[in-house]
Amino acid sequence: MAVTSAYKDGKMGMDNGKYVRYTPEQVEALERLYHDCPKPNSLRRQQLIRECQILSNIEPKQVKVWFQNRREKQRKEASCLQLVNRKLTAMNKLLMEENDRLQKQVSQLTKIAITDTNSESVVTSGQHHLTPQHAPQDASSAGLLSIGEETLTEFLSKATGTAMEWVQMQGMKPGPDSIGIIAISHGCTGVAARACGLVDLEPTRVIEILKDRPSWYRDCRAVNVLNMFSTGNSGTIELLYMQLYAPTTLAPARDFWLLRYTFALEDGSLVVCERSLNNTQNGPNMPPVQHFVRAEMLPSGYLIRPCEGGGSIVHIVDHMDLEPWSVPEVLRPLYESSTLLAQRTTMAAFCQLRHISQEVSQPTVAGWGRRPAALCALRQRLSKGFNEAVNGFIDEGWSMIESDGTDDVSLLVNSSPGKMDTNRSYANGFPSASSGVLCAKASMLLQNVPPVILLRFLREHRSEWADSGIDAYSAASIKVGSCSFPGSQAGIFGGQVILPLAHSIDHEEASKI
């Protein structure tokens, strides 16, 4: 290995621009000397040069700089090793806790199998206590706190206890650099997913990020805090109204009427737990909203535990009943898949935490390759615009022009001022004659077609199915990489061909383009 010294002509390389490059033999000799004496003084350095003939042509100041650089390199290596060791220690603790939880679950299921004389399955009999009959609560602060405490207990039993039988997702191997330990539940009411892992962020910052659900959950349209008050035990109760986009034009959107309870445990851990408010609890009620189906969130939330040396151990539980009865039978797998919930919600939360952690720990460099903030903002705008068009909410300015039925193409227009661009003109010099944004949308079911295959077709064969008023030569030039090219026909897109942006993971059950 050759190392370049910054010393030149006795003045640390500031005069004539020459760099002294050490030979591999010199580097090997210096490494041996460093092993014996990492910080030699001036007399010791001169003695080393005299005793080692291979270093005779090197100035003492050059040797001094080399030893300084070598000590700095060792400090950095030690710091990296300490960070890895901290992560491994925390992950080992997490895996030991997970192993203890699984042992308790096995013991519990074994006892149920021995004592159960009924014909119902072990899984079903082990889930009875997940849907208790809640005693009526009043809508006062004390009543809401009682609901919050009950939600906290049920959430913790799912996050760290044996209240549910969790099955680890395939391909999700735990490790210091993995997203986390991801698991899903079968045989429970609704769909449920659980994750735990490490992030290099402090607990209060993690709470702040996870509460801002629209910033990382693409299907979340809005979360409105309608009321908030502090409790006597230093906790916080919030009443939330949340709306989720529908993933297809063939189903209505979902909304939730929620209670959120934020509390600090005695060991310093922070907990944010949520659940739907319904009539059985006699709490405050939220009337139905037009064009939305009221879904239910069962006790869910986040447990954030501080990690020694910095960072946090995060547990996430998502448990929902998305009312699949309200959609056509062919679409019910979208609402009955715990795997899909884990991918779109639970894993999305961990990915957001990791991205922000990397933003904080790594310097930002120029170029699109490393501008996470700008790319995240662009991704959010694209996703929000697509979801708005799919759902066509009236309060967003969309109105129906024509429809061939639920299963066919629908035409909508949006004439709201925020969607208008009155100064737009096309390549032919004529101003835009449109009075709004026009949207044509449809949904279809393709059986036995993996999303990755369909995505590749839509990317590579756009010119075969999308007639944008361009000739074959121009269509072929799209593949070269230019979105605007000379010689194209002046069609309705003004010579601009809009290429699709896509998000896809090989193991995902659904992809959005």
N, C-alpha and C positions, 0 to 999 in steps of 0.2 A: 504494500500500500504506500502510495506517495502522498506526502502532506506538503502543502505550500505555506511557507512562512511569510508574514507580512513585514518582516524586517528587511531593510535594504540599506546598504552602505552605512550601517551603524546608526541610522535614524528611523528605524521601524518602517523602512520602505517608503519614505515620503519624498525622495529626491529624484532619482533617475528612472523610476518606473520598473525596475528589475525585481522579480520575485525569486527567492531561493527555493527550489524544489528538492525536498529530501528524497534520497534514494530509499528503496525498501530496506536495505541493510542498515541505513542510518535510523530509520523509524524503528526497526527491531531493536537496535542498540538503545535508543532513547526509551523504549517501552520497558526494557530490562532495568534501566537506571531508575525509571519512574516507580517501578514495583518496589525497589529497594529504598528509595527516598523520594516521595511525591513532591516535597517542597524544599529543594536545596537552596542554600543561601549563595551569595556571590562567590565566596571562596570555594564552596563545594562544587559549583558549576564549573569554575576554572579548572579545578582538580579533575573533574570528570572528562573535560575536553583533553587534558594532557594524558590521562590514562587510557583513553579510548582513541586509537589512531584514526578510526573511521570518521570521527567527529572533529578532526584537527582543522578542517577548513571552514568550520562554523564559528561565528562570533558568539561570545557569551550572551549578548543581548538576544540573539536569535534563540539560543537554548532557553533563556528565561521566558520568551514569548511562547515557545512550544510547551513548556511545563504549565504555564498559565492556561493555555487552551486545553491542555489535557485534563487539568483539574476541573475546568468548566464542563468539559464533556462528561467527566465522571459524575459531577453533581447532577447534570441533566439525566443521565442514565439512572442514577439512584432515585431521582424524583419520579421517573417513569415507573421504576420497579415498585416504589412505594404505592403509587396509584393503582397499579395492577394488583398488588398484594391486598390493598384495601378493598378493591372490587371483589377479589376472590374470597376474602374473608367474609364480606357481606353476603356474597352469593352462597357460600358454604352454610352460613347461618340460615339463609332463606331456604335452602334445600333441606337442611335438618328439620326446620319447622314444617316444611311440606311433607317430609317423611313421617314425622310424628302425627300430623293430621291424617295422612293416609292409613297409618296403623290404627288410629282410633276409629276411622271409618270402617276398616275391615273388621275390627272387633265388634263394632256396633251392628254391622250387617250379619256377622256370624251369630250374635245373640238373637237377632230378629229371626234368622232362618231356623234356629233351634226352637224358639218359643212360639213362633207363628203357626197356628193350627188352621188358619183360614186358607182359602184358595188364592188370595190375591198375591201378586208378585212381591219379591223382596224390595225392589226399588220403590214400588208404590207405597208399601207399608212404611218405608223409611221416610216418606215425604209428607206424612199426615200433618206434622206440626208446622209445615210451611204456609198453610192457609188457615190460621186460627180464626175463630169467630171473635171479632173485636167487640169489646163492650162499647156501648155508645159513649162518645166523648162530647164535651161541650166545645163551642167555637171560641171560648175565651183563650187568653194567653196560657193559662194553666192547662186547658184542654189540649191546645196545640203542642205544648211542651210534652205532655203525656204521650201524644202520638209520636213526637220526635224521639223520645226515649225508647219507645217500643220499636220504632224503625231502626234506631241505632243498634239495639240488641239483635234484631233479626239480621241486619246487614253484617255485623261482626261474625255471627254464626255462619254466614255464607262465605265471608272473606277468609277467615282463619279457622273455622270450626268444621263440623261435619253435618251441617244442616242440609247440604245437598251433595249428591254424588257427582263429582267432577271427573271428566275424562279428558286427558291431555290431547290437544290437537296434534296430528301427525306433522312432522317436519319442524316442530317448534322445540329445538333443543336448548336447554338452559345453558347460560354462560355469561361471562362478564360483558361481552359485546353483543349479546342477543337482545331482541326486543323484550323478552321476558318469558315466563312460563305461562302459556296460554292454554286454557281448558274450557270445555263446554259441558253443558248438562243435558241429560236425556231423561225423559219421564217426568219432568216437572211441568207446572202450569206455565204456558207461554214458552219463551225462548230465554236462555241465560248463558252468559259467558263470564269468565273470570280470568284475571291476569295478575301476575306479580313480577316485579323486576326492579332494577337499579337505575337511577338517573342522577346525573351530576348537578342537581339543583337543590336548593334549600326547600324545606317543606312549605313555607309560606308562598314561595314562588310557584311551586307545583300546584297548590290550591288555587292560586290566581289563574293559572293557565287552564286547569281543568274546569273551573267554573265558567270560563268563557267558551261555552260549547260551540257556538257558531263559528269560531275561528279554526276549529279542527274537525268538526263533524259536518261533513258535506251535506248530509240530508237534513240538517237542522236549519229551518228557516228563521226562527227567532226565539229568544227566551226573554220574557218580560217579568221583572220583579214587581209584583203588584203591592206587596206589603212586606215589611221587615221590622223585627223588634228583637231586642236583646233579652236573654233569659237571666234568671237569678244565678245560674251556675256558670256564668261567663260564656254561654253559648249564644248562637244566633238562629232565629227561626225566620225563614223566608217563604212567602207564598208565590209560586211561579206559574206562569202560563207559557207552555212551549208548543211550537208547531214544527212538524216534520214534513218535508216534501214527500210526495208520492213518487216511487221509482219508475212508474209507468203511467201512460195516459189512460189505462184501463181500470185504474183504482183511485179512490179518493185519498186525500192527504190525511195524516193523523195529527191529533193534538193531545196535550196532557195538562191536567190540573194538578200541580205538585206542591208538596211541602218539602222544603230543604232544611236540614238541621246540621249546623256546623258546631263542632265541639272539640275541645282539647282534652285528651286523656291524661291520666296521672303520670304516665311514663314519657310525656312530651309529644306523643303522637297526635296528629290532627286527623279528624274524621269529618267527612262531608257525606251525609246520607240523604236519600230522597225516596219518596213514595207518592203514589197518587192518593188524592183525597176523594172519598166517595161517600155515599149516603150511609153506609154501615157504620162509619165513624162519627156521624152527626157533626162533621166539621163544616167550615164555610164551603159553599157550593159555587160552581162556575157553570152557567147555563151553556147548552150546546151551541157551537158556532157553525154557521152554514158552510157547506162544502167540506167539512172535516168530520172524521170519525173519531170519537173519544176513545183513545187507547189507555191502557193501564200500565203504570210502572210499579212493579213490586219492589220491596226494599232493595235498594241498590246504592252505590256510592263509591267513595274513595277513602282508603286508609293510608296515610303518609307517615312513615316513621323515620326520624332522623337517623342518619348513618354515622358511625364513628369516623372522624376525619373529614366529614363533609359529605354532601349528597343526601339522598333519600331512598328508602325502600318503599315502593308504591304498590298497593293492592287495589285493584279495580274490579267491581262487580256490576254487570249490567243484566237486569232481569225485567223483561217486558212481556206483556200480552198485547199483541198488535191487532187483535180482533180479526183473524183471517177469514171469518165467516162472511165479511163484507166485500170480499173480492171474488172474482171468478175462480173456479176450482183449479184451473191450470196455473194461476198465479199464486196460489197459497204457499207453495214452497218458499217464495220470497219472504213470507211472513211467519213461517214455521221453522226456519233454519237457524239453529243456534250458531252454526259455523258462519253464516252470513252476518249475523249480529256481531260475532267476535271480530270479523275482518273489517267491517264498516264502522264499528263503534269502539270496541275495546282496544283493538290494535291501533286504530287511528289516534286514540288518545296517547298511547305510548310513543308512536311515531312523532307526534307533535312535541312531546317532551324531549325526545332525543334530538330533534332538529334544533330546538331552542337551546338545548345544552351545548350542542356543537357550535352554534352561533356564538355563544358566550365564550367558549374555551378556545376557539380557533380564530385567527385573524381573517378578516374579509379581504379578498384580493379582487383585482379588476377582472372583468369578463363574466359572461353568463354562467360559466361553470361553477362559480362560488358566490352567488348573490341570493342566499336563501330568502331574505326578507322580500325582495322584489319578486322572486318566483312564487313565493307563497301568496303574495297579494294578487298576482296575475291568476294563479290557480283558483283562488277564492272567487274572483270576478267571473272567470269562465264557468265555474261550477254553479254559481248563483244564477247567472244568466241562463244557463241550460235548464236548471231546475224550474226557474220562473216560466220558461217557455213550455216545458212539459206540463206543468200544473195549470198555467193560465189563470191565475187568481184575479178576480174582478178588482180587488183593492190595489192591485199592481197596474191597473189600466188595461187589462186584456179584455177583449170582447169577441164573441164568436161571430164569424161571417158565414161560414157554411160548414156542414158536417154530413158525411155519408153514413153516420152511425158510430157507435162506440168502437167498433173493430176496424174502422176505415180512417181515411185521412180527414183531419179537421183543419180548417183555416181560421186563424185568429189575427187580430190587428191590435196594436197598442199605440194609441195616439196621445199618451200622457206627455207633458212637456219634458220630463226627464229622459224620454226615449227619442225625442225629436232632434234632428240636426238640419236646421233650415238652411244652413250655408253650404250643404253638400252639393257638389256637381260632379258629373261623370266625365270620363275621358273624351267623350264627343263634344264637350263644351256646354251641353244643355243642363240646366239645373234639375235637381230631383223633383219628380212630380208626385212622389208618394206623400201621404198624409200621416204616416206612422210606420211602425215596424210590423212587417208581415211575417207570420209564422205558419208553416204547414207542419203538422205533426201526426204521427201514427205509431202504433205499437204492433209487434207481431211476435209469435212464439216459434222459435226454431228448435226442434228437438234433435238431440244428439250432435249438436254443433258446439264445440268448446269455444268460450269467449276469445281465447287467444287466436284461434283460426279465423274467426269472424273479424276480429280486429285487424289482422294482417291483410285480409281481403279488402276491407274498407280503406286501408292505408295505401295499398299498392295498386288498386284497380279503380280508383275514384273516377278516372276519365271514362271508364266503360259504362258507368251508371249515372254519373252526374253531368248533365248537359249545361255547361256554363257558357255556351256560345264561343267555344274555342276550337281551333282546327287540330288535326292529329299531330302536326309538328309541335304546336305549342303545348299540347297535352303531354307529349313525350318529354318535353324539356322540363316539366314539373319535377321529374325524377332526378334531374341534375341538381336541384336545390333552390332555384329561384322562384319566388312567388309572384313576381311581376316581371314580365319579359316582353321584348319588342316583337312586333309582328302578330300579336294576338288580335282577334276580332273584337271590335268595340261592342261587347254585349251588355247585358244588364248589370254586369259586375265591373264594368269600366276597365277591362283588361286585367283585373285582379282575380286570382284563383285562391280561394281560402282553403287551406289544407286543414285536416282534422288534427286536433290535439287529443291525446288519449291517455288514460291511466289504466294500467293492467298489471296484475300479478298472476303468475302462472297458476297458483293454487286457488285463485279466487273463483267463486261460483258465479259472479256477475261482474261485468266491466262497464264503464261508462265512457262514451266517446264524445 
